[in-house]
Amino acid sequence: VGKTPIVRQIAKKLDAPVVMRGYKKSAKTGNVGDEASMLARDGIQVHTGDRKSNVILLDRQAHERGPIVMDDGFQNPRVKKNISVLVFSQKLGVGNGFLLPAGPLREPRRAVRRADAVIIIRDAGGKKVKKIKLPASVPVFYATNKTVSPYSDGTALYAFAGIGYPKKFFASLKNVVGRKSFADHYQYTDDDLKKLATVAKRKKAYLITTEKDWVRLPDEYREKIKYARLETIIDDDFWKWLGDKINANN
């Protein structure tokens, strides 16, 4: 729903390292995972590994005063967090309310009570959004995503993506004449990309994907395929709240 772009903004703002699992590592992403590779491209120090190695890393850095940002660590009870923030999409809400794989949630809805704050990413389409019922005790902040395409509005695009919610990406682009969805963290093969190129050529369109997908492409295809960058702006009141929380924990 946009968790990693939120992590990127917080890590950059705090000049903090990021700890994450590096899900679906591959040689194409330097064996650190697509999300980690995407963050590292922005100059962020990223540490990847399984939950046990991340716990060891955090223990070693416990004496340092600077903050550490942990991507996707809310459901890890072995790590004591000073501040926990959950991210929701305004359009998706909690989906059908079920846990994975039956639904989109990783923990029961009542787990939100453990969070210190919630960030809701606004729906830019202006369509009907789902109401998210949250405890009154948990402060709620908002963020806005903007997809920046490398092509002009009139350029025909054939979009493909292997992310959690590809429809959101497709809807953010203009003049899309075709689209193809893949599984989240999908590892693209030469055959996949050749087929995509053939279809795009037939439609007289340029291939475009997300930055997260782009880092999983073989080097020779990165030169041919461009990605649309996702820019995330978190409202100012969140930064004021976060600064106060960090100061209170020092």
C-alpha positions in Angstrom: 0.0 0.0 0.0 3.0 2.3 0.0 4.9 1.3 3.1 8.4 1.4 1.7 8.1 4.9 0.2 7.0 6.0 3.7 10.1 4.3 5.2 12.2 6.1 2.6 10.9 9.5 3.6 11.4 8.9 7.3 14.9 7.5 6.9 15.9 10.4 4.7 14.4 13.0 7.1 16.2 11.4 10.1 19.4 10.5 8.2 18.8 7.0 9.7 19.8 3.5 8.6 17.0 1.0 7.6 16.8 -2.6 8.8 14.7 -5.0 6.7 14.5 -8.7 5.8 15.4 -8.2 2.1 12.4 -10.2 0.9 12.8 -12.2 -2.3 16.6 -11.7 -2.7 18.1 -12.4 -6.1 21.2 -11.7 -8.0 19.3 -9.1 -10.0 18.9 -7.0 -6.8 22.4 -7.6 -5.4 21.0 -10.3 -3.2 19.4 -7.8 -0.9 15.8 -7.7 -2.2 14.0 -5.1 -4.4 12.8 -2.8 -1.6 16.3 -2.7 -0.1 17.9 -2.0 -3.5 15.4 0.8 -4.1 16.2 2.5 -0.8 19.9 2.1 -1.3 19.7 3.9 -4.7 18.6 6.9 -2.7 21.8 6.8 -0.6 20.1 5.3 2.4 22.2 2.8 4.5 20.3 -0.5 4.4 20.9 -3.6 6.5 19.2 -6.8 5.3 18.9 -10.2 6.8 16.6 -12.6 8.6 14.8 -11.6 11.8 17.5 -13.1 14.0 20.4 -11.2 12.3 18.4 -8.0 12.4 17.8 -8.4 16.2 21.6 -8.9 16.6 22.3 -5.8 14.5 19.9 -3.7 16.5 21.4 -5.0 19.8 24.9 -3.9 18.6 23.7 -0.4 17.7 21.6 0.0 20.9 24.3 2.3 22.5 24.1 4.8 19.6 21.8 7.7 20.0 20.7 8.0 16.4 17.4 6.5 15.3 17.1 3.2 13.4 14.1 2.7 11.0 12.8 -0.9 10.8 10.8 -1.7 7.7 8.0 -4.3 8.4 9.0 -4.9 12.0 5.6 -4.3 13.7 4.8 -8.0 14.0 8.2 -9.0 15.3 7.9 -9.3 19.1 11.6 -10.0 19.6 12.5 -6.4 18.8 11.5 -3.7 21.4 10.4 -0.7 19.4 10.3 2.9 20.7 7.9 4.0 18.1 5.6 2.0 15.8 3.7 3.4 12.8 1.2 1.6 10.6 0.5 2.5 7.0 -3.0 2.2 5.4 -4.2 3.0 1.9 -7.3 5.2 2.1 -8.8 3.4 -0.9 -8.1 -0.1 0.3 -8.7 0.3 4.0 -8.5 -3.1 5.7 -9.8 -4.9 2.6 -12.0 -7.8 3.5 -10.6 -7.7 7.1 -9.0 -11.1 6.8 -5.4 -12.1 7.4 -3.0 -13.3 4.7 -3.5 -15.2 2.5 -7.3 -14.8 2.7 -7.0 -11.0 2.9 -4.5 -8.2 3.0 -3.8 -8.0 6.8 -0.7 -9.3 8.5 -2.3 -9.1 12.0 -5.8 -8.9 13.3 -7.4 -5.4 13.2 -7.2 -5.1 17.0 -3.3 -5.0 16.7 -3.6 -1.4 15.7 -4.0 -0.6 19.4 -0.2 -1.3 19.8 0.7 1.3 17.3 1.8 4.8 18.3 0.4 6.3 15.1 -1.2 5.6 11.8 -0.4 7.1 8.4 -3.1 7.0 5.8 -2.1 7.5 2.2 -4.8 9.5 0.5 -6.6 8.3 -2.6 -5.6 10.6 -5.4 -8.4 9.4 -7.7 -11.2 11.1 -5.7 -13.2 7.9 -5.9 -15.2 6.4 -3.0 -12.9 5.3 -0.3 -13.3 2.8 2.5 -13.8 4.0 6.0 -11.0 2.8 8.3 -12.1 2.3 11.9 -9.3 3.2 14.2 -9.0 3.6 18.0 -9.5 7.2 19.1 -6.3 6.9 21.2 -4.1 6.4 18.1 -3.2 9.6 16.3 -3.8 9.6 12.5 -1.7 11.4 9.9 -2.0 11.6 6.1 0.4 11.4 3.2 0.0 11.9 -0.5 1.6 9.9 -3.3 2.4 11.3 -6.7 3.5 9.1 -9.6 6.0 10.9 -11.9 6.2 9.4 -15.4 9.4 9.9 -17.5 7.1 10.3 -20.5 4.8 13.1 -21.7 1.1 12.7 -21.2 0.4 11.9 -24.8 2.8 9.0 -25.0 1.2 5.6 -25.3 2.3 3.3 -22.5 2.2 -0.4 -21.8 2.5 -0.8 -18.0 3.5 -3.9 -16.1 4.1 -4.4 -12.4 4.7 -7.1 -9.8 3.7 -5.3 -6.6 1.1 -5.7 -3.9 -1.6 -3.6 -5.6 -0.7 -3.1 -9.3 -4.1 -1.5 -10.2 -3.1 1.5 -8.1 0.0 2.0 -10.2 -1.8 1.5 -13.5 -4.5 4.1 -12.5 -1.8 6.7 -11.7 -0.5 6.7 -15.3 -2.0 8.5 -18.3 -2.6 7.1 -21.8 -2.1 3.4 -20.8 -3.0 1.3 -23.8 -2.2 -2.0 -22.1 -1.2 -3.5 -18.7 0.1 -6.7 -17.3 0.1 -7.8 -13.6 2.5 -10.2 -12.0 2.8 -11.6 -8.5 4.3 -9.4 -5.8 8.2 -9.4 -5.9 8.0 -11.3 -9.2 11.4 -12.3 -10.7 11.2 -11.5 -14.4 12.7 -13.8 -16.9 14.0 -13.0 -20.4 10.9 -14.7 -21.9 8.6 -12.5 -19.8 10.3 -9.3 -21.0 10.5 -10.4 -24.6 6.8 -11.0 -24.6 6.1 -7.7 -23.0 8.3 -5.9 -25.6 6.5 -7.7 -28.4 3.0 -6.7 -27.2 4.1 -3.1 -26.5 5.6 -2.8 -30.0 2.3 -4.1 -31.5 0.4 -1.4 -29.6 3.0 1.2 -30.5 3.7 1.9 -26.9 6.6 2.3 -24.5 7.1 -0.2 -21.7 6.9 1.3 -18.2 7.0 -0.2 -14.7 7.5 0.8 -11.1 10.9 1.5 -9.5 10.5 -1.5 -7.3 10.0 -3.7 -10.4 12.8 -1.9 -12.4 15.5 -2.9 -9.9 14.6 -6.6 -10.5 15.2 -6.3 -14.2 18.4 -7.7 -15.8 20.9 -4.9 -16.6 20.3 -5.1 -20.4 16.6 -4.4 -19.9 17.1 -1.5 -17.5 18.6 0.5 -20.4 15.4 -0.1 -22.5 12.6 0.2 -19.9 11.9 3.2 -17.8 10.1 3.4 -14.5 7.7 5.9 -13.0 9.0 7.3 -9.7 6.7 7.4 -6.7 7.0 10.6 -4.7 5.5 10.6 -1.2 4.8 13.7 0.8 3.9 13.2 4.5 1.9 16.1 6.1 3.9 18.4 8.3 2.0 17.5 11.5 3.4 14.0 11.4 7.0 15.3 11.4 6.2 17.5 14.5 4.7 14.5 16.3 7.7 12.3 15.3 10.2 14.8 16.5 8.4 15.1 19.9 8.3 11.3 20.2 12.0 10.9 19.4 13.0 13.6 21.9 10.8 12.0 24.6 12.7 8.7 24.0 16.2 10.2 24.3 
